[in-house]
Amino acid sequence: MANYTVDNAHSDIGFSVRHMVFAKVRGHFTKWTAQLSIDESDPSKSTLEVSLDAASIDTREPQRDAHLKSADFLDVERYPKITYKSRRVQRTGDKQFKVVGDLTIHGVTREAGLDVEELGRGKDPWGNDRVLYSAKASINRTDFGLKWNQALETGGVLIGEKVDIEVDVETVKGK
């Protein structure tokens, strides 16, 4: 089993959600940590833990970010962290994995799966072993108590329920 640290300067946890039915709003979290332990010979023994600072949400629109931090959505004063802890890892292809774990948002924990792909590995100029991963998931925000919305005169709602999550991480072995 080898421990890996995420290089946050070269990593991102992002999301997108539909706005007014057609458009997509994208955002990401700027403050987070992750711990990975990877068993190359038996991926099922690998583990992943992630903790996001909910108040670090950034959609490039301060008013929207303030609303997302409020009690209508993340309620960051009561629930300052969003966490994910893996329960099982399964190889689904040569460099593909399914990671299933507990995602906690707004004080609600639900099972969530991540489709993970290893994008590459190699040594950096300082001799460190690095592995790059991409992960995707979709969740329904209402499953986590994030139910605020507004009906549109033309039909539909202001904010979609489905949230697409995209993660790109560069990890460093043994750091």
MIDOSE-1310 file (N, C-alpha, C; in nm, 2 decimals, decimal comma, always signed):
residues 175
many	+0,09/-0,12/+0,00/+0,00/+0,00/+0,00/+0,09/+0,12/+0,00; +0,06/+0,22/-0,09/+0,14/+0,34/-0,10/+0,05/+0,46/-0,07; +0,10/+0,56/+0,01/+0,02/+0,68/+0,03/+0,06/+0,78/-0,07; -0,04/+0,86/-0,11/-0,03/+0,97/-0,21/-0,09/+1,09/-0,15
tvdn	-0,03/+1,20/-0,18/-0,08/+1,34/-0,14/-0,12/+1,41/-0,27; -0,23/+1,48/-0,26/-0,28/+1,55/-0,38/-0,20/+1,68/-0,39; -0,15/+1,71/-0,51/-0,09/+1,84/-0,54/-0,20/+1,94/-0,58; -0,25/+2,01/-0,48/-0,36/+2,10/-0,51/-0,34/+2,21/-0,61
ahsd	-0,21/+2,25/-0,63/-0,18/+2,35/-0,73/-0,21/+2,29/-0,88; -0,22/+2,16/-0,89/-0,24/+2,10/-1,02/-0,36/+2,01/-1,02; -0,46/+2,04/-0,93/-0,58/+1,96/-0,92/-0,70/+2,05/-0,90; -0,82/+1,99/-0,93/-0,94/+2,07/-0,92/-1,06/+1,98/-0,89
igfs	-1,15/+2,03/-0,81/-1,28/+1,97/-0,79/-1,39/+2,06/-0,84; -1,45/+2,03/-0,95/-1,55/+2,12/-1,01/-1,68/+2,05/-1,02; -1,78/+2,14/-1,05/-1,92/+2,09/-1,07/-1,99/+2,18/-1,17; -2,10/+2,13/-1,22/-2,19/+2,21/-1,31/-2,33/+2,17/-1,28
vrhm	-2,42/+2,26/-1,30/-2,56/+2,24/-1,28/-2,64/+2,33/-1,38; -2,75/+2,28/-1,42/-2,83/+2,36/-1,52/-2,89/+2,48/-1,45; -2,90/+2,59/-1,53/-2,96/+2,71/-1,48/-3,06/+2,75/-1,59; -3,18/+2,78/-1,54/-3,29/+2,81/-1,63/-3,31/+2,71/-1,74
vfak	-3,30/+2,59/-1,71/-3,32/+2,47/-1,79/-3,21/+2,45/-1,90; -3,16/+2,55/-1,96/-3,07/+2,54/-2,08/-2,93/+2,56/-2,05; -2,90/+2,66/-1,97/-2,76/+2,70/-1,95/-2,70/+2,62/-1,84; -2,56/+2,62/-1,84/-2,49/+2,55/-1,73/-2,41/+2,65/-1,65
vrgh	-2,42/+2,63/-1,52/-2,33/+2,71/-1,43/-2,22/+2,62/-1,38; -2,10/+2,66/-1,39/-1,99/+2,58/-1,34/-1,92/+2,65/-1,22; -1,87/+2,57/-1,14/-1,80/+2,62/-1,02/-1,70/+2,52/-0,97; -1,63/+2,55/-0,87/-1,53/+2,46/-0,81/-1,51/+2,50/-0,66
ftkw	-1,44/+2,42/-0,59/-1,40/+2,45/-0,45/-1,25/+2,48/-0,45; -1,21/+2,58/-0,38/-1,07/+2,63/-0,38/-0,99/+2,57/-0,26; -1,06/+2,52/-0,16/-0,99/+2,47/-0,04/-1,04/+2,33/-0,01; -0,95/+2,24/-0,02/-0,98/+2,10/+0,01/-0,86/+2,02/+0,03
taql	-0,88/+1,90/+0,09/-0,77/+1,81/+0,12/-0,81/+1,67/+0,08; -0,72/+1,58/+0,04/-0,75/+1,44/+0,01/-0,63/+1,35/+0,05; -0,67/+1,24/+0,10/-0,57/+1,13/+0,13/-0,60/+1,01/+0,05; -0,50/+0,96/-0,02/-0,52/+0,84/-0,10/-0,42/+0,73/-0,05
side	-0,46/+0,61/-0,04/-0,38/+0,50/-0,02/-0,41/+0,40/-0,13; -0,31/+0,37/-0,21/-0,34/+0,29/-0,33/-0,26/+0,15/-0,32; -0,33/+0,05/-0,33/-0,27/-0,09/-0,34/-0,27/-0,13/-0,49; -0,15/-0,12/-0,55/-0,14/-0,15/-0,69/-0,18/-0,29/-0,73
sdps	-0,15/-0,39/-0,64/-0,18/-0,53/-0,67/-0,32/-0,56/-0,64; -0,39/-0,50/-0,55/-0,53/-0,52/-0,52/-0,60/-0,39/-0,49; -0,65/-0,33/-0,60/-0,71/-0,20/-0,59/-0,83/-0,20/-0,49; -0,89/-0,31/-0,46/-1,00/-0,31/-0,36/-0,96/-0,28/-0,22
kstl	-0,83/-0,28/-0,20/-0,78/-0,24/-0,06/-0,74/-0,09/-0,06; -0,76/-0,02/-0,17/-0,73/+0,12/-0,18/-0,83/+0,20/-0,10; -0,79/+0,32/-0,06/-0,89/+0,41/+0,01/-0,87/+0,55/-0,03; -0,98/+0,63/-0,02/-0,98/+0,77/-0,05/-1,06/+0,85/+0,05
evsl	-1,01/+0,96/+0,10/-1,09/+1,05/+0,19/-1,06/+1,19/+0,14; -1,18/+1,26/+0,13/-1,17/+1,40/+0,08/-1,25/+1,49/+0,17; -1,20/+1,61/+0,20/-1,27/+1,70/+0,28/-1,26/+1,84/+0,21; -1,38/+1,90/+0,18/-1,39/+2,03/+0,11/-1,43/+2,13/+0,21
daas	-1,38/+2,25/+0,20/-1,42/+2,36/+0,28/-1,54/+2,42/+0,20; -1,66/+2,40/+0,25/-1,79/+2,44/+0,18/-1,79/+2,58/+0,14; -1,73/+2,67/+0,23/-1,73/+2,81/+0,21/-1,63/+2,85/+0,10; -1,56/+2,76/+0,05/-1,46/+2,79/-0,06/-1,53/+2,77/-0,20
idtr	-1,66/+2,76/-0,21/-1,73/+2,74/-0,33/-1,71/+2,87/-0,42; -1,68/+2,85/-0,55/-1,65/+2,96/-0,63/-1,71/+2,94/-0,77; -1,81/+3,02/-0,80/-1,88/+3,01/-0,93/-1,85/+3,14/-1,02; -1,75/+3,22/-0,97/-1,71/+3,34/-1,04/-1,82/+3,45/-1,03
epqr	-1,92/+3,44/-0,94/-2,02/+3,54/-0,92/-2,05/+3,55/-0,77; -1,99/+3,66/-0,71/-2,00/+3,67/-0,56/-2,14/+3,66/-0,51; -2,24/+3,72/-0,57/-2,38/+3,71/-0,52/-2,43/+3,57/-0,52; -2,41/+3,49/-0,63/-2,45/+3,35/-0,63/-2,37/+3,27/-0,53
dahl	-2,24/+3,30/-0,52/-2,17/+3,22/-0,42/-2,22/+3,25/-0,27; -2,26/+3,37/-0,24/-2,32/+3,40/-0,11/-2,45/+3,33/-0,09; -2,53/+3,32/-0,20/-2,65/+3,24/-0,19/-2,63/+3,09/-0,17; -2,53/+3,04/-0,24/-2,50/+2,90/-0,22/-2,44/+2,87/-0,08
ksad	-2,38/+2,96/-0,02/-2,32/+2,94/+0,11/-2,43/+2,96/+0,22; -2,54/+3,02/+0,19/-2,65/+3,05/+0,28/-2,73/+2,92/+0,32; -2,82/+2,94/+0,41/-2,90/+2,83/+0,46/-2,99/+2,77/+0,35; -3,02/+2,84/+0,24/-3,09/+2,79/+0,13/-3,02/+2,67/+0,06
fldv	-2,89/+2,67/+0,07/-2,82/+2,56/+0,01/-2,72/+2,49/+0,10; -2,59/+2,53/+0,10/-2,49/+2,46/+0,18/-2,49/+2,49/+0,33; -2,54/+2,60/+0,36/-2,55/+2,64/+0,51/-2,41/+2,62/+0,57; -2,31/+2,69/+0,52/-2,17/+2,67/+0,56/-2,15/+2,70/+0,71
eryp	-2,23/+2,78/+0,77/-2,21/+2,80/+0,91/-2,24/+2,68/+0,99; -2,34/+2,61/+0,96/-2,38/+2,48/+1,03/-2,30/+2,36/+0,98; -2,27/+2,36/+0,85/-2,21/+2,25/+0,78/-2,09/+2,29/+0,70; -1,98/+2,32/+0,77/-1,86/+2,38/+0,71/-1,78/+2,29/+0,61
kity	-1,81/+2,16/+0,63/-1,73/+2,06/+0,54/-1,82/+1,98/+0,46; -1,77/+1,94/+0,34/-1,83/+1,84/+0,25/-1,73/+1,73/+0,25; -1,77/+1,61/+0,28/-1,67/+1,50/+0,29/-1,71/+1,38/+0,20; -1,61/+1,30/+0,17/-1,63/+1,18/+0,09/-1,53/+1,08/+0,15
ksrr	-1,58/+0,96/+0,18/-1,49/+0,85/+0,23/-1,53/+0,72/+0,16; -1,43/+0,67/+0,09/-1,46/+0,55/+0,01/-1,49/+0,43/+0,10; -1,57/+0,34/+0,05/-1,61/+0,21/+0,11/-1,55/+0,10/+0,03; -1,55/+0,11/-0,10/-1,50/+0,01/-0,18/-1,44/+0,06/-0,32
vqrt	-1,34/-0,01/-0,37/-1,28/+0,03/-0,50/-1,28/-0,10/-0,58; -1,33/-0,08/-0,71/-1,33/-0,19/-0,80/-1,27/-0,15/-0,93; -1,18/-0,24/-0,98/-1,12/-0,22/-1,12/-1,23/-0,25/-1,22; -1,26/-0,15/-1,31/-1,36/-0,17/-1,42/-1,30/-0,18/-1,56
gdkq	-1,17/-0,16/-1,57/-1,10/-0,16/-1,69/-0,95/-0,16/-1,66; -0,87/-0,14/-1,77/-0,72/-0,14/-1,75/-0,68/-0,03/-1,66; -0,73/+0,09/-1,68/-0,70/+0,20/-1,60/-0,82/+0,27/-1,55; -0,93/+0,20/-1,53/-1,06/+0,25/-1,49/-1,10/+0,18/-1,36
fkvv	-1,16/+0,26/-1,27/-1,20/+0,21/-1,14/-1,34/+0,27/-1,10; -1,41/+0,20/-1,02/-1,54/+0,25/-0,96/-1,51/+0,26/-0,81; -1,52/+0,39/-0,76/-1,50/+0,41/-0,62/-1,64/+0,44/-0,56; -1,68/+0,37/-0,46/-1,81/+0,39/-0,40/-1,78/+0,43/-0,26
gdlt	-1,85/+0,53/-0,21/-1,83/+0,58/-0,08/-1,94/+0,66/-0,02; -1,92/+0,72/+0,09/-2,02/+0,80/+0,16/-1,98/+0,95/+0,13; -2,08/+1,02/+0,07/-2,07/+1,16/+0,05/-2,16/+1,23/+0,15; -2,10/+1,33/+0,22/-2,18/+1,40/+0,31/-2,18/+1,55/+0,27
ihgv	-2,30/+1,60/+0,25/-2,33/+1,74/+0,21/-2,44/+1,79/+0,30; -2,43/+1,91/+0,36/-2,54/+1,97/+0,43/-2,59/+1,88/+0,54; -2,50/+1,80/+0,60/-2,53/+1,71/+0,71/-2,60/+1,58/+0,67; -2,61/+1,56/+0,54/-2,68/+1,44/+0,49/-2,58/+1,35/+0,42
trea	-2,57/+1,22/+0,46/-2,48/+1,13/+0,40/-2,55/+1,03/+0,31; -2,50/+1,01/+0,19/-2,56/+0,92/+0,09/-2,44/+0,85/+0,02; -2,47/+0,73/-0,03/-2,37/+0,66/-0,11/-2,36/+0,73/-0,25; -2,23/+0,74/-0,29/-2,21/+0,81/-0,42/-2,09/+0,73/-0,48
gldv	-2,10/+0,71/-0,61/-2,00/+0,64/-0,69/-1,92/+0,74/-0,78; -1,79/+0,72/-0,79/-1,70/+0,79/-0,87/-1,65/+0,70/-0,98; -1,66/+0,74/-1,11/-1,60/+0,67/-1,22/-1,46/+0,74/-1,23; -1,36/+0,66/-1,21/-1,22/+0,71/-1,20/-1,14/+0,65/-1,31
eelg	-1,05/+0,74/-1,38/-0,96/+0,69/-1,48/-0,82/+0,74/-1,45; -0,72/+0,65/-1,45/-0,59/+0,69/-1,44/-0,54/+0,75/-1,57; -0,49/+0,87/-1,57/-0,46/+0,94/-1,70/-0,31/+0,92/-1,73; -0,23/+0,90/-1,63/-0,09/+0,88/-1,66/-0,01/+0,88/-1,53
rgkd	+0,12/+0,84/-1,55/+0,21/+0,84/-1,43/+0,35/+0,86/-1,48; +0,44/+0,91/-1,39/+0,57/+0,94/-1,42/+0,65/+1,01/-1,31; +0,78/+1,03/-1,33/+0,86/+1,10/-1,24/+0,86/+1,25/-1,28; +0,85/+1,34/-1,18/+0,87/+1,48/-1,20/+1,02/+1,51/-1,20
pwgn	+1,05/+1,64/-1,23/+1,19/+1,68/-1,24/+1,27/+1,66/-1,11; +1,20/+1,64/-0,99/+1,26/+1,63/-0,86/+1,27/+1,49/-0,82; +1,23/+1,39/-0,91/+1,24/+1,25/-0,87/+1,11/+1,19/-0,80; +1,01/+1,27/-0,79/+0,89/+1,22/-0,72/+0,80/+1,15/-0,82
drvl	+0,74/+1,03/-0,77/+0,65/+0,96/-0,85/+0,51/+1,03/-0,85; +0,45/+1,05/-0,97/+0,32/+1,12/-0,98/+0,23/+1,04/-1,06; +0,10/+1,04/-1,01/-0,01/+0,97/-1,09/-0,12/+1,07/-1,10; -0,18/+1,08/-1,22/-0,29/+1,17/-1,25/-0,41/+1,09/-1,27
ysak	-0,52/+1,14/-1,21/-0,65/+1,08/-1,22/-0,76/+1,18/-1,26; -0,86/+1,13/-1,32/-0,98/+1,21/-1,35/-1,10/+1,12/-1,30; -1,20/+1,19/-1,24/-1,31/+1,12/-1,18/-1,44/+1,20/-1,22; -1,55/+1,13/-1,24/-1,68/+1,19/-1,27/-1,79/+1,13/-1,19
asin	-1,89/+1,20/-1,15/-2,00/+1,15/-1,08/-2,12/+1,25/-1,11; -2,24/+1,20/-1,08/-2,36/+1,29/-1,09/-2,44/+1,25/-0,96; -2,49/+1,36/-0,90/-2,57/+1,34/-0,78/-2,70/+1,43/-0,80; -2,80/+1,40/-0,72/-2,92/+1,48/-0,71/-2,91/+1,56/-0,59
rtdf	-2,90/+1,69/-0,60/-2,88/+1,78/-0,49/-2,99/+1,77/-0,39; -3,11/+1,74/-0,43/-3,22/+1,74/-0,33/-3,21/+1,62/-0,24; -3,14/+1,51/-0,28/-3,11/+1,40/-0,19/-3,03/+1,44/-0,07; -2,96/+1,56/-0,08/-2,88/+1,61/+0,03/-2,95/+1,73/+0,10
glkw	-3,07/+1,75/+0,08/-3,15/+1,85/+0,15/-3,13/+1,99/+0,08; -3,07/+2,00/-0,04/-3,05/+2,12/-0,11/-3,17/+2,14/-0,20; -3,28/+2,19/-0,15/-3,41/+2,18/-0,22/-3,45/+2,32/-0,27; -3,39/+2,43/-0,24/-3,43/+2,56/-0,28/-3,44/+2,56/-0,43
nqal	-3,55/+2,63/-0,48/-3,56/+2,65/-0,62/-3,67/+2,75/-0,65; -3,69/+2,79/-0,77/-3,79/+2,88/-0,81/-3,84/+2,85/-0,95; -3,98/+2,84/-0,96/-4,04/+2,81/-1,08/-4,03/+2,93/-1,18; -4,01/+2,89/-1,31/-4,00/+2,99/-1,41/-4,14/+3,01/-1,48
etgg	-4,17/+3,13/-1,52/-4,29/+3,16/-1,59/-4,31/+3,08/-1,71; -4,20/+3,05/-1,78/-4,20/+2,98/-1,91/-4,20/+2,83/-1,89; -4,21/+2,78/-1,76/-4,20/+2,64/-1,73/-4,06/+2,60/-1,69; -4,06/+2,49/-1,61/-3,93/+2,45/-1,56/-3,89/+2,52/-1,43
vlig	-3,77/+2,50/-1,39/-3,72/+2,56/-1,26/-3,59/+2,64/-1,29; -3,56/+2,72/-1,20/-3,44/+2,81/-1,21/-3,31/+2,72/-1,20; -3,31/+2,62/-1,11/-3,19/+2,54/-1,09/-3,22/+2,40/-1,10; -3,14/+2,33/-1,19/-3,15/+2,18/-1,20/-3,12/+2,11/-1,08
ekvd	-3,18/+1,99/-1,07/-3,15/+1,90/-0,95/-3,02/+1,82/-0,97; -2,99/+1,79/-1,09/-2,87/+1,71/-1,12/-2,74/+1,79/-1,11; -2,65/+1,75/-1,03/-2,52/+1,81/-1,03/-2,41/+1,72/-1,08; -2,34/+1,76/-1,18/-2,23/+1,68/-1,24/-2,10/+1,73/-1,17
ievd	-2,03/+1,63/-1,13/-1,90/+1,65/-1,06/-1,79/+1,60/-1,14; -1,68/+1,69/-1,16/-1,56/+1,65/-1,23/-1,44/+1,68/-1,14; -1,36/+1,58/-1,13/-1,24/+1,59/-1,05/-1,11/+1,56/-1,13; -1,01/+1,64/-1,12/-0,88/+1,61/-1,19/-0,78/+1,63/-1,08
vetv	-0,70/+1,52/-1,05/-0,60/+1,53/-0,94/-0,47/+1,48/-0,99; -0,37/+1,55/-0,95/-0,23/+1,51/-0,96/-0,18/+1,47/-0,83; -0,13/+1,35/-0,81/-0,09/+1,30/-0,68/+0,06/+1,27/-0,68; +0,11/+1,28/-0,56/+0,26/+1,26/-0,54/+0,27/+1,14/-0,44
kgk	+0,35/+1,04/-0,48/+0,37/+0,93/-0,39/+0,45/+0,96/-0,27; +0,41/+0,91/-0,15/+0,49/+0,92/-0,03/+0,51/+1,06/+0,03; +0,44/+1,15/-0,02/+0,46/+1,29/+0,04/+0,36/+1,32/+0,15
